[in-house]
Amino acid sequence: MVAMQMGEQNSIDVTHWNAIFHQLQTCTVAGIYQPYFIADSERRRLRLVCPY
C-alpha cells in the first residue's frame, strides 16, 4: 500500500479506499494492469481509472 501524507482536512475515508481497492481488483481481473489515479480536487478524493 502506498503511504500518503495528508493533512486532517484532506483525509480520505476508509469506505472510499475500499471502493478504490475493489475497482483495482476488477481491473486486474480484467487483465488491465496499469490503472492510474486522478485527483478529484473538488471532492478531495482520488478516482481510479482503468485504461482500456
Beta strands, then each sheet from edge to edge (+ up, - down):
strand 1: 36-40
strand 2: 45-49
sheet 1: 1+ 2-
end
